[in-house]
Amino acid sequence: MRGWDKHLPARLLGALPPRSWRKRLRRLGLEVLVRLGRYLQDKSPATRSRWQWTWVGDDSLFKKYGRQLGLVGWGWSGQEHRVRLGIDGVLLLVVIGDGKLVVPVDVVVRRPDPPGPGHPCYDKLTWLRHLVDGALGALRRRGLRLPPPLVVADSWFGDSKLMRHIAGEHQGTLLVEGKSPYVFHLADGRRVTGHDLVTRPDWPWRESPQVPGVRSARLTATSPTYGEVTVVVVDAPGRERYYLLCLATAISAPRLIRAWQRRHWIEQCWRTLKHLLATEACQVRTEAAYYGHLVLRLMGYFVLFYTTRVLLRGRVTMAEMVFSVKHHWRFVHSEPLELEALSWRLGRQVA
């Protein structure tokens, strides 16, 4: 428009420091979690089992060129399988039940070259530990009594120190996908590698109605790196065999597999967020303005999903919501909330 100040959005977004933007996102996520937690505390064990919390952590490289913004640096892109320029972000989510609700709790952007001597950039492991500690500590300060957390993350976060920290500090479990070079000593004295776990057929396979169509083998082993561990070999239809790894735990194999399957939602969120966050089109030049852009869009993404689920009363699955937002987000209107794609087959009066 004529007379429009093109620098006004950047000034507004940069009015708050990055820490303040993150606090606004945390406040939104924690308020939702506190309400859900207090609601479930007095419910029966069967109800609580249907609304289990799975903490999911992951990182992603947002495509971004130009060294003018200090957050841009070289990082590994899992989608492109190469090193490229971008902005490396770490996100912490809580998946409620089997994808009933996905709550973003915190997000951070890793600085590639922080200024000042003796101040190297936090790696992904350190950032995930800070995010989990901060969120769980904030919930405890609000008087919420939580069961030991089950944290699910990619194999990049499979660090023995991080696993022991989650187990010692929060009495929780960090579950990751194992790698083929890992070495284990089984209870019967056999020495196997991660490659052996996914190729050999002679494991005690079992099937469970909790994960229909999936065979699994639960093994107790010792690792030179991790110590006593629990290994679950998974044979699922339609994908290659893999195995899950965590410190020795009494959690059943079906529950571990279901928790790992919930990690799929963070992949869906990241793919949609990369599209909706418009990181490549964002032209701000300061760190605070970029955080504002990122956090505001992340909060809007969550509010849209949460409001849609309440309005449609669960008659649309999370997968359909993700598909609708990904392919029809241009048709979402805020005033009448006419979610045409989301209310498909349900009538226009639903929204």
C-alpha positions in Angstrom: 0.0 0.0 0.0 1.1 3.5 -0.7 2.6 5.1 2.3 3.2 1.8 4.1 6.4 1.6 6.2 8.0 -1.7 5.2 10.3 -1.5 8.3 7.4 -1.3 10.7 6.8 -5.1 11.2 10.5 -5.6 11.9 10.5 -2.8 14.5 7.4 -4.3 16.2 8.8 -7.8 16.3 12.1 -6.6 17.6 10.6 -4.6 20.4 11.0 -7.5 22.8 14.2 -9.5 23.4 14.3 -13.2 22.4 14.0 -14.3 26.0 10.7 -12.4 26.3 9.3 -14.0 23.1 10.2 -17.5 24.4 8.5 -16.7 27.8 5.3 -15.9 26.0 5.3 -19.2 24.2 6.2 -21.1 27.4 3.4 -19.4 29.2 0.8 -20.4 26.6 2.0 -24.1 26.6 2.3 -24.4 30.3 -1.1 -23.0 31.0 -2.7 -25.6 28.8 -0.6 -28.4 30.4 -1.4 -27.3 33.9 -5.2 -27.3 33.2 -5.0 -30.7 31.6 -2.8 -32.1 34.4 -5.1 -30.8 37.2 -8.1 -32.2 35.3 -6.5 -35.7 35.1 -5.2 -35.9 38.6 -8.6 -37.0 40.0 -9.5 -39.3 37.1 -9.3 -43.0 37.0 -6.1 -44.9 36.0 -7.9 -45.9 32.8 -8.6 -42.3 31.8 -5.1 -41.2 32.7 -3.7 -44.0 30.5 -5.6 -42.6 27.5 -4.2 -39.1 28.1 -0.5 -40.0 28.7 2.0 -37.3 28.1 5.0 -37.9 25.7 7.7 -35.3 25.7 9.2 -35.0 22.2 12.3 -33.1 21.3 13.7 -32.5 17.9 15.8 -30.1 15.9 15.5 -28.8 12.4 17.4 -26.6 10.0 15.2 -23.8 8.6 16.3 -22.8 5.1 17.8 -19.4 5.1 20.5 -17.7 3.1 22.4 -14.5 3.8 25.0 -13.9 6.5 23.4 -10.5 7.4 21.4 -12.3 10.1 23.8 -13.7 12.8 21.6 -16.7 13.3 22.4 -18.1 9.9 25.1 -20.7 9.8 26.1 -24.1 8.3 24.1 -27.0 9.6 23.0 -30.5 8.6 19.7 -30.8 6.8 18.0 -34.1 7.4 15.5 -33.4 4.6 18.2 -32.7 2.0 20.9 -35.0 3.5 23.6 -32.4 3.2 25.2 -29.5 5.0 23.7 -26.1 4.0 23.1 -22.6 5.2 20.1 -22.2 7.6 18.9 -21.4 11.1 19.1 -24.4 13.5 16.1 -24.6 15.8 15.4 -27.0 18.7 11.7 -27.6 19.6 10.1 -29.2 22.7 6.6 -30.6 22.3 4.2 -32.6 24.5 2.0 -35.1 22.7 -1.2 -35.8 24.6 -2.5 -39.4 24.2 -2.1 -40.8 20.7 -2.0 -37.4 19.1 -5.1 -36.0 20.7 -3.3 -32.7 21.2 0.2 -31.5 20.5 1.3 -28.6 22.7 4.5 -26.6 21.9 6.3 -25.9 25.1 9.5 -24.1 24.1 11.7 -23.3 21.1 15.3 -22.0 20.8 17.5 -21.0 18.0 21.2 -22.1 18.2 23.7 -19.3 17.5 26.3 -20.6 15.0 29.0 -18.1 16.0 28.2 -16.4 19.3 30.4 -13.3 20.1 32.8 -13.1 23.0 35.8 -15.3 24.0 35.1 -18.5 25.8 31.4 -18.7 24.9 30.9 -21.5 22.5 27.5 -22.3 21.2 25.3 -24.7 23.1 25.0 -28.0 21.3 21.6 -29.7 20.7 22.1 -32.0 23.7 22.6 -29.1 26.1 19.7 -27.2 24.7 17.3 -30.1 25.0 18.4 -30.6 28.6 17.7 -27.0 29.3 14.3 -27.1 27.7 13.2 -30.2 29.5 14.5 -29.0 32.9 12.9 -25.6 32.5 9.5 -27.0 31.5 9.3 -29.7 34.2 10.6 -27.2 36.8 7.9 -24.7 35.9 5.2 -27.3 36.1 6.4 -28.4 39.5 6.4 -24.8 40.8 2.8 -24.5 39.7 1.9 -27.4 42.0 1.4 -30.0 39.3 2.3 -33.6 40.3 3.5 -35.4 37.2 4.5 -39.0 36.6 8.1 -39.6 35.5 8.5 -38.1 32.0 9.0 -40.2 29.0 11.1 -38.2 26.6 11.3 -39.3 22.9 14.0 -37.9 20.6 15.9 -38.6 17.5 19.1 -40.7 17.5 21.1 -37.4 17.4 20.1 -37.0 21.1 21.1 -40.5 22.1 23.8 -39.3 24.5 24.6 -41.3 27.7 25.0 -38.2 29.8 21.7 -36.8 28.7 20.0 -40.2 29.4 21.5 -40.3 32.9 20.5 -36.7 33.6 16.8 -37.4 32.6 16.8 -40.5 34.8 18.6 -39.0 37.8 17.1 -35.5 37.8 13.5 -36.3 36.8 13.3 -40.1 37.3 12.3 -40.3 33.7 13.3 -42.2 30.5 14.9 -40.9 27.3 14.0 -43.1 24.4 15.9 -42.9 21.1 16.4 -45.0 18.0 19.6 -47.0 18.1 22.3 -46.9 15.5 23.9 -49.9 13.7 27.5 -49.5 15.1 26.4 -49.7 18.7 27.7 -52.7 20.6 25.8 -54.7 23.3 26.4 -57.7 25.5 23.2 -59.7 26.0 22.2 -61.4 29.2 23.2 -64.8 27.8 26.8 -63.5 27.1 26.4 -62.9 23.3 28.0 -59.9 21.8 25.8 -58.2 19.2 25.9 -54.9 17.3 23.0 -52.7 16.2 23.3 -54.1 12.8 22.8 -57.6 14.2 19.7 -56.5 16.1 17.9 -55.5 12.9 19.1 -58.3 10.6 19.1 -61.5 12.7 15.7 -63.3 12.8 16.3 -65.4 16.1 14.8 -63.0 18.6 11.9 -63.7 21.0 9.2 -62.1 18.9 5.9 -61.1 20.5 2.8 -59.4 19.4 0.6 -57.2 21.5 -3.0 -55.9 20.9 -1.8 -52.4 22.0 0.3 -52.2 18.8 -1.6 -54.4 16.3 0.4 -55.8 13.4 3.8 -55.0 15.0 6.2 -57.6 16.3 8.7 -56.7 19.0 11.5 -58.3 21.0 12.5 -56.9 24.3 16.1 -57.5 25.3 18.1 -56.7 28.4 21.7 -55.8 27.6 24.8 -54.0 28.7 26.5 -51.3 26.7 30.1 -50.1 27.1 28.7 -46.5 26.7 25.3 -46.6 28.4 25.6 -49.4 31.0 22.5 -51.4 31.7 20.0 -50.7 28.9 16.6 -51.9 27.5 16.5 -52.7 23.8 13.3 -53.2 21.9 13.6 -54.6 18.3 10.6 -53.5 16.3 9.4 -55.3 13.1 6.6 -53.1 11.7 4.9 -53.7 8.3 5.8 -51.2 5.6 9.1 -50.1 7.0 12.6 -51.5 7.7 13.3 -53.1 11.0 14.7 -50.8 13.7 15.4 -50.9 17.4 14.7 -48.5 20.3 17.2 -47.9 23.1 16.9 -46.5 26.7 18.4 -47.0 30.0 17.2 -50.1 31.9 13.5 -49.6 32.6 10.4 -51.5 33.7 8.2 -49.9 31.0 6.7 -52.5 28.7 7.8 -52.8 25.1 4.3 -51.9 23.7 4.2 -48.7 25.6 7.7 -47.8 24.4 6.7 -48.5 20.8 3.6 -46.4 21.1 5.5 -43.5 22.6 8.0 -43.7 19.8 5.2 -43.7 17.2 3.9 -40.4 18.8 7.2 -38.9 17.7 5.7 -38.9 14.3 3.6 -35.9 15.2 6.7 -33.7 15.7 7.7 -34.6 12.1 4.3 -33.5 10.9 4.5 -30.3 13.0 7.9 -29.5 11.6 6.9 -30.1 8.0 3.8 -27.9 8.4 5.7 -25.3 10.5 8.4 -24.9 7.9 5.7 -24.1 5.4 3.7 -21.8 7.7 6.5 -20.1 9.5 7.8 -18.6 6.2 11.4 -18.5 7.5 12.8 -18.1 4.0 10.5 -15.1 3.3 11.2 -13.5 6.6 13.3 -10.4 5.9 14.0 -9.2 9.5 17.7 -8.6 10.3 17.8 -8.8 14.1 17.7 -11.8 16.4 14.9 -10.4 18.5 12.7 -9.7 15.4 13.3 -13.2 14.1 12.3 -14.8 17.4 9.2 -12.6 17.3 8.3 -13.9 13.9 9.0 -17.5 14.8 7.1 -17.5 18.2 4.1 -15.6 16.9 3.6 -18.0 14.1 4.2 -21.0 16.3 1.6 -19.7 18.8 -0.9 -19.1 16.0 -0.3 -22.6 14.7 -1.1 -24.0 18.1 -4.2 -21.8 18.7 -5.6 -22.8 15.3 -5.2 -26.5 16.0 -6.5 -26.3 19.6 -9.5 -24.2 18.6 -10.3 -26.4 15.7 -10.3 -29.5 17.8 -12.6 -28.0 20.4 -15.0 -26.7 17.8 -15.2 -30.0 15.8 -15.3 -32.0 19.1 -12.7 -34.5 17.9 -14.5 -35.5 14.8 -11.5 -34.6 12.7 -8.2 -36.4 13.4 -4.9 -34.7 13.9 -3.7 -36.0 10.6 -6.6 -34.4 8.8 -5.9 -31.1 10.6 -2.3 -31.2 9.6 -3.3 -32.0 6.0 -5.8 -29.2 5.9 -3.5 -26.6 7.4 -0.7 -27.6 5.1 -2.7 -27.5 1.9 -5.6 -25.1 2.6 -4.1 -22.6 5.0 -4.7 -19.7 2.6 -8.4 -20.2 2.9 -8.6 -20.0 6.7 -10.4 -16.8 7.7 -10.2 -15.5 11.3 -13.4 -13.6 11.6 -16.1 -16.2 11.0 -13.6 -19.1 11.4 -14.9 -20.7 8.3 -12.5 -23.6 8.2 -13.8 -25.0 4.9 -11.1 -27.7 4.6 -11.3 -28.7 8.2 -15.1 -28.8 8.3 -15.3 -30.9 5.1 -18.1 -33.4 5.2 -19.3 -32.0 8.5 -21.3 -29.0 7.1 -20.4 -25.3 7.1 -22.4 -24.6 10.3 -19.9 -26.8 12.4 -17.3 -24.1 12.6 
